[in-house]
Amino acid sequence: MDYYGAMEQAQKDSFLPTDLTRDQMLTAIADIGDRLRQSRVRSDERIILHAQRHEFRLRLQRAEQVAQRLLGKSSAPST
């Protein structure tokens, strides 16, 4: 599987940003980082892990944006 195929698959399998807690997403990102540092990870696994980590980072970012909007801390000026 190539990089773009892995990214497409990760997006198909994506969940709502609130499906996991912030701590669960941070733990998943850290766990994937640990696996990527292992020398015995095959190149195709490495591509998938990178895509998964990227997806978790995007989900975390979206969840934080939603939380900021709900708390009224949006960086956009209100009119």
C-alpha positions as CSV (number, residue, x, y, z in Angstrom):
1,M,0.0,0.0,0.0
2,D,1.4,3.4,-0.9
3,Y,1.2,6.6,1.1
4,Y,-1.9,8.0,-0.7
5,G,-3.7,4.7,-0.4
6,A,-3.0,4.6,3.3
7,M,-4.2,8.2,3.8
8,E,-7.4,7.5,1.8
9,Q,-8.0,4.4,4.0
10,A,-7.4,6.3,7.2
11,Q,-9.9,9.0,6.1
12,K,-12.5,6.3,5.3
13,D,-12.0,4.8,8.7
14,S,-12.1,8.1,10.5
15,F,-14.3,8.8,13.4
16,L,-15.8,11.9,14.9
17,P,-13.1,14.0,16.8
18,T,-15.1,13.4,20.0
19,D,-15.1,9.6,19.8
20,L,-12.0,9.5,22.0
21,T,-11.0,11.7,24.9
22,R,-8.0,14.0,24.6
23,D,-5.9,11.7,26.8
24,Q,-6.8,8.7,24.7
25,M,-5.8,10.5,21.5
26,L,-2.5,11.7,23.0
27,T,-1.8,8.1,24.2
28,A,-2.6,6.7,20.7
29,I,-0.2,9.3,19.1
30,A,2.5,8.4,21.6
31,D,2.0,4.6,21.1
32,I,2.3,5.0,17.3
33,G,5.4,7.1,17.7
34,D,6.9,4.3,19.9
35,R,6.1,1.7,17.2
36,L,7.6,3.9,14.5
37,R,10.9,4.1,16.4
38,Q,11.3,0.3,16.3
39,S,13.7,-0.8,13.6
40,R,11.7,-3.9,12.8
41,V,8.6,-2.1,11.4
42,R,8.1,-2.9,7.7
43,S,7.9,0.0,5.3
44,D,4.2,-0.7,4.5
45,E,3.4,-0.8,8.2
46,R,5.3,2.4,8.7
47,I,3.2,4.2,6.0
48,I,0.0,3.1,7.7
49,L,1.2,4.1,11.1
50,H,2.2,7.6,9.8
51,A,-1.3,7.9,8.3
52,Q,-2.9,6.8,11.6
53,R,-0.8,9.2,13.6
54,H,-1.7,12.0,11.2
55,E,-5.4,11.2,11.6
56,F,-5.2,11.3,15.4
57,R,-3.4,14.6,15.3
58,L,-6.1,16.0,13.0
59,R,-8.9,14.6,15.2
60,L,-7.2,16.2,18.3
61,Q,-6.9,19.5,16.5
62,R,-10.6,19.4,15.5
63,A,-11.7,18.5,19.0
64,E,-9.7,21.3,20.5
65,Q,-11.2,23.8,18.0
66,V,-14.7,22.6,18.8
67,A,-14.0,22.9,22.5
68,Q,-12.7,26.4,22.1
69,R,-15.8,27.4,20.2
70,L,-18.1,25.9,22.8
71,L,-16.2,27.7,25.5
72,G,-16.4,31.0,23.7
73,K,-12.6,31.3,23.2
74,S,-12.7,31.4,19.4
75,S,-9.8,33.3,17.9
76,A,-12.1,34.9,15.3
77,P,-13.5,38.3,16.3
78,S,-17.2,38.3,17.0
79,T,-19.5,40.7,15.2
